[in-house]
Amino acid sequence: MKAIILKDFGGVENLVQSEIPVPEISDNEVLVNVKALSINPVDIKTRSGKGLAGRLKEFNPIILGWDISGVVTETGKAVTSFKKGDDVFGMVNFPGHGKAYSEYVVAPEAHLALKPQNISHEEAAAASLAALTAWQILKEKANIESGDKVLIHAAAGGVGHYAVQMAKYLGAYVIGTASGQNKYFVMSLGAKEHIDYEKQRFEDLVTNIDFVLDAIGGDYIDRSLKVLRPGGTIISIPSGAAESVTEKAAAKGLNGYHFMVQSNGENMKEISSLLKKGIVKSHIFKIYQFNEIQGAHLQIETKKTRGKIVVSL
């Protein structure tokens, strides 16, 4: 089968297409013929030697990626949720070795959900890591409720554009920061207010926020703490914010957490339902072919992607 091997940590030239054997499955796993996969910022960080590079450096070969959508071609003896021919999608083995940049991927049964028939494999692959991150943060960690005032940074990005839709569904009043050119996109997702981060300082415009979802880090943490209500919460995704966000929030009597998404098939089933009902939709910025994966990485590096980058097989 074809796969993209990471020869060494560094630039995109280290992503090389190769032929490797089709992997074997264990009793609780399925083999998926991948039709589409999606690229996330963690892919780029890991490729460059950061992100999850420390966890993967002992593997040979290293195959990046975690988000897949495809067709089940084989099931393990203990698998009960899926059968051969099922369309499935999910985030596989995160934060471990997902090996999604492959024609065939071995996935634990517990990490997948059935793909809704009303969406494409590309839309499903897009709605894995990013959608799962938004859902786990909003629904399980922050417990967003109707009437909550929520500020979402990078609201036009991968996680952000799902988070806006999900927060609206949960009944929140959503404010999104994004560039001016993404104003109408963010508003179309369900935000009540848009703040142009290039021309406006959000801390001068909003106050009494119940919850902030931060996908940027750095000084956005300090600035976000200024707009939270007493007892409010900020959750930050960037890995560099792991310790600082908690300490800085606590010093102000606020709640601050760093969050890393985990593979979870039950959550994927919830996302599948939202996709099936049209409550949540994937916005795909561009679809690349498998042999264009270097270009997909370079697009993510621009930090100007609206929605998601997907690779089609």
N, C-alpha and C positions, 0 to 999 in steps of 0.2 A: 504494500500500500504506500501511497505518498504521504509524506509528513514533512513539516518544517522543523529542522533541527537547529538549536542554538549552539553554534560551534564554540563560542566563548562570550563572556559578558562584554558588552561594548556597543558599537554602532549597529545599524540595520544590516550592514554587509555580513554580519555574523548569523543572520537568518538564512539558512540554506535548504532548499528542497531536496529531499532524499527519498530513497525507497527502503522501507524497513518491513519486517514481518508483521502480519496482522496479529495483534495481542490476543492472549487467551483470557477467558473470564473465570472467576470463581463462582461458588454456589449462589452468592447474594448479589451478583452483578449481571449487567446486560452489555451486549456489544451493540454499539450504535454506528450505523453508516451515516456519517455527518453530511448534512446538506448545507448547513450554514453555521458560522461561528462568529462571535463578536469580539472586538478588541477593546480593552479598557486601559486607563492610565497605569494600572498596576502591571500590565504586560510590558509597558515601555520602561517603567522603573526597574522591573526585574531584569529585563534584557540588558539594561545599562549597568547592572551590578548592585542595584539597590532593591527596594521592594522586598520580594520573597527570595532574592538571590541566595541569601544565607541558608534557606531551607532546601534549596534545589541544587546547590553546588556539588553535592556528592553523587548526583544522578548522572548516568551516562547511557544514552544521550539525554539531554534536556530538551523537552518539548513544551513550549509555553502554551498558555491559554487555558480557560476554564469554562467558557460559555459555549454551549452547543445546542443545536436542534437537528434532529435527524430521524432515521427509521431503525427500529430494533431489528437486528438480524439474528440474534442468538440470545437465549436467556439461561441463567444459571438454574440449578436444580431447586434452589430455595425461593426463587423469584415467583411472586404471586400477583403483583400489580400490573405487569406488562407481559405482552406476548409478541411473538415474531410478527412484524408488519406494523406495529404500533408507531405512530408519530409521537416523539417525546422531545422534551427540552429541559434544560437545567444548567446549573453551575456545578461542575464536577470537582470533587476533592479539594475544595478551597478551605483553608490556605495550604494545600499540599501540592502534589504534582498532578495537575489536571490533564495534561497532554492533549489539549483540544485542537492544536494545529495539526490534525491528522485526518485521514480519510475514514478511519475507524477508531472509535474511542471506547474504552472500557469504563463503565459508569456504575457505581453502586445504585441499586434499586432505590435506596432511600434518598438519593439526591435529585431524582427526576420527577416530572409530572407529564401527563398527556398533553400534547400540544392542541390547543383549540383549532378546530377545522376551519374557522373563519379568518385565520391569520396565516401568513406565510412562514416558512422556516426562517427567513431572514428576520422577520418581526419577532419571532419567538426567541431566536438566539440573542437578539438585542436585549430582550426583557429577562435577562438572567442575573448576572452579578449586579448590574446597576439597579435594576428594579428590586432585587432581593435586598440590597443595601438600604434603599429607601423604605421598603416595607418593614424590615426588621427594626429600623430606627424609629419610624413613626408609630407603628402599631404595637411593637413589643417593648421597646426601650423607653420611648418618650410617652407612650400611652396617650396620643393625641385624641382629644375629644371635641365634640361639637362646640363651636364658639371660641376655641383656642386661637390666639393670635400668633401666627407662625411666620418666621422670616427664613427664607431659603436662599442661600448664596449660590452663585453659579447656576441659576434656575433654568438656564437653557442648555446645560450640559447633560451628560449621561445620567448620573444619579439625579441631578436637579430636575430634569424634565419629568421624570417619573414621580419624584417627591411632590411636585406641585399638584399633579393629578391626584395622587393618593391622599395628600393632605386635604384637598378640596372634598374628596369622597368621604373622608372622615369628619367633615363638617367644619374644618378650620377656616379662618380668615387668612388668606395666604398673601404674603408680600414677597416678591422675588427680585433679586439683584441680577442684572445681566447688562450687556452692552445695549446702547440705544437701538442698534439695528435688530436686536432680538426682542424689543418691547412687545410687538404684537404677537409674536410666537408665545412668549411667556404668558401674556394675558389670555391667549386662546386656550392655554392649558388649564386655566382656572384661577390664575392669580387675580386678586382684587386690585393690587397695586404693583407697579414696576418702578424700580430705581435704577437709573443708569449709572453704574459704578465708575464710568469714565468721566462723568461730569458732576456727579452728586455724591455726597458723603451720607451714607444711610443713617449714621448716628445723629445727623442733624435733622432727619426727617421722620424717624419713627421712635416710639417709646412704648414702655409697658408691654413688651413682647413676652409671651409665655414660653416660646421655644425657638431656638435658632439651630438650623442645620447648616454646618460649615463644611464646605468641600474645598476650602482654599488654604486655611491655616495662616501662619505668620501673624501679622498685626490684625488680621480679621478677627482673631480670638479676642484680643484686648478691646477692639472697637465694638464687637458684638456684646461683650459683657456690659457695656454702657447702656444698652437699650433693653436689657432684660428687666422684667418686673422683679420685685423681691421674691426669692424662692424659685425664680425661673431657671430654665435649663438650656445649656448649649451642648450639642454633640458634634465633635469634629472628626472628620474622616482621615485627613492626611496623617501618615505614620509619624511624622516629626512632632505632632501635637500630643502624643500619647501621655506624657507626664505634665506638660505645661498647662494644658486646658483644665485639668482637675485642680491643680494647685492655684491657678489664677482665679478660677471660679470660687473655690472655697474661701479664698482671702476676702471675697466680696459677699460672702454668705449666699452664693449661688451654687447651682449644680452643674458640673462640667465633666464630660466623659469623652474618651476616645473610643471609637467603635470600629471593629473589623467584622465584616460579614462572614457568615459560616454557611456551608452547604446545608440545605434543609428542604427535603422533598415536600413536607407538609406545607411550608410557606410557599413553595413553587406551585402547589395545587391552588392556594389562595390567589396567587398572581394569575394563574391560568384562568380562574373564574372571572377575575377582573378584566382580563383581555377578551374572554369570550363574550362578556356582556357589553364590551365597548366602553367600560368605565375608564380603563387605562389603555392607551395606544402608544406604540413605539414610533418615535420619529427617527428615521434613518437618514443621516446626512449624505452618506455615499456607500455604495456596495462595491467592494473590490473582488477580484478573482483570486484564487489561491496563490497563483504565482506573482501576485501583486502585493503580497503581505508586507513587504518593506515599505511600500507607499502608504499602506494603512497605518503603520507605525509612525511614519513621518507626519501624517495628517494629525494624529493625536498629539504629537509634539508641538504643533502650532498653538495648542490650547484655544483654538477658535472653532471647535467642532460643535455644531448645534445638534443635540441629540446623540445618536450612536453611529459608530463605524462598524460595518458588517462585512464579512468575507463569505463569498458563496463558493461552494464546491460543485 
